[in-house]
Amino acid sequence: MTETILVTGGAGLIGSMCCEELIENGYNVVSVDNYGRGDIFGDEGNTESNVTEYLDDDRIDHHQMDIRDDDFDEIVASVDGIIHTAAQPSHPRSIEIPYEDFDINVRGTLKLLEAVRTQNPDIPLVFTSTNKVYGEMPNYFSYEKVGDRFEPVDDTLWNGFDESLRIDQNKHTPFGVSKASADLYVQEYARMYDIKAGIFRLGCVTGGAAHAVELHNWEPYFVKLALTGEELSIYGYEGYQVRDVIHAKDLANLFRRYLESPSPGQVYNVGGGRKNSISLRESFDLIEEVTGNTLEYSHAEQREADHQWWISDLSKVHRHYPDWEITHGLREIFEDITKALRKNLDEVS
Ligand SMILES: NC(=O)c1ccc[n+]([C@@H]2O[C@H](COP(=O)([O-])OP(=O)(O)OC[C@H]3O[C@@H](n4cnc5c(N)ncnc54)[C@H](O)[C@@H]3O)[C@@H](O)[C@H]2O)c1
């Protein structure tokens, strides 16, 4: 019998790519999304249009629903696995709405875990955590400018931070705390109640399905400004800060592999790794090559608890899932984003 997987936040960037990955591999999907991203960021950020494609697809049963609704538990009870992506996803936005951030990210996740524990305890579960659970810890290391980016002074960090980095006793933003709390709850449910849950601490996830705003999804936001000619603000570090970027489709492929072969309670750092790392300054050149447009920018004050340098050490995830690999390089990622944004801008004009 065909297995059915629940994707929470199914309209979102990562959720919509998970829906696509699952149906391409023979699964049925139940998707739940309340389009709350539109409330958090305004119309520009609303992900609703991502679901138009699959409303007529028999393999996807989409519900406009909040994960905090009581009806949601009935869905949890009926499926064979879960990918939980629904969240308030922005660390700067969380500073303005700490209570809503907590309510979605912590209470929403705990409610989901309770529904799994009491009604469907044997199914695998993927939790989308974040490198923001480490708070400012990456900033406690020393970096030097090498070309247009920072690099760590300590060579042992070359391939990035692994899962042993400390998560507490530093500044996080409310988002970092709500995700760390949910991350620990998921780990606890795996250890205490034997739930087959895996925790993925993500770097920068992106792709054409993103509905970017200044406070979330920097890559498509930068491309959007390059296409429209608006000026970008760079918050701190003069653009030398480094991020590691992964296409949401590559991540969705990893999540499917986890559902098929779960490692309960394991925590993984996952992003683009060293190969898909890029500084903001380096991204300006790539965006210019891909779009043909120059990005105008000015400098602004550094954001709270913003990482100076982050690369995810992918050793553990590769050890546990040796057949998984990143298939989208940086150029392909920025090309995919540019194609999607050009289409959207054409439709609007
Ligand atoms: N995109 C990244 O770079 C990144 C990095 C680290 C972690 N993450 C994590 O991955 C997950 C998904 O991120 P994303 O980039 O796809 O975000 P997204 O905003 O594109 O998707 C989240 C979706 O969840 C929905 N949602 C929000 N609250 C909801 C609720 N209460 N009930 C039902 N649906 C709700 C939103 O409408 C949205 O469609 C989040 O948990 C986020 O913290 C993302």
The ligand as an ORCA input file, in Angstrom:
! r2SCAN-3c Opt
* xyz 0 1
  N      14.902     28.574      4.884
  C      15.958     28.508      5.664
  O      17.022     29.010      5.303
  C      15.890     27.782      6.987
  C      17.060     27.739      7.762
  C      17.023     27.118      9.001
  C      15.865     26.506      9.435
  N      14.748     26.562      8.658
  C      13.536     25.931      9.199
  O      12.889     25.167      8.192
  C      11.473     25.253      8.341
  C      10.834     25.708      7.065
  O      11.411     26.916      6.643
  P      11.017     27.589      5.260
  O      12.182     28.374      4.819
  O      10.397     26.591      4.354
  O       9.920     28.626      5.773
  P       8.592     29.109      5.040
  O       8.147     30.311      5.786
  O       8.798     29.229      3.570
  O       7.597     27.891      5.305
  C       6.925     27.697      6.532
  C       5.450     27.475      6.212
  O       4.782     27.206      7.434
  C       3.522     27.861      7.397
  N       3.092     28.068      8.777
  C       3.562     28.963      9.686
  N       2.914     28.828     10.840
  C       2.013     27.818     10.679
  C       1.050     27.204     11.531
  N       0.893     27.617     12.792
  N       0.304     26.200     11.034
  C       0.449     25.781      9.745
  N       1.352     26.319      8.896
  C       2.117     27.326      9.360
  C       3.786     29.157      6.642
  O       2.609     29.716      6.074
  C       4.778     28.702      5.575
  O       4.143     28.334      4.367
  C      11.236     26.160      9.549
  O      11.074     25.354     10.679
  C      12.515     26.959      9.643
  O      12.784     27.396     10.967
  C      14.729     27.184      7.453
*
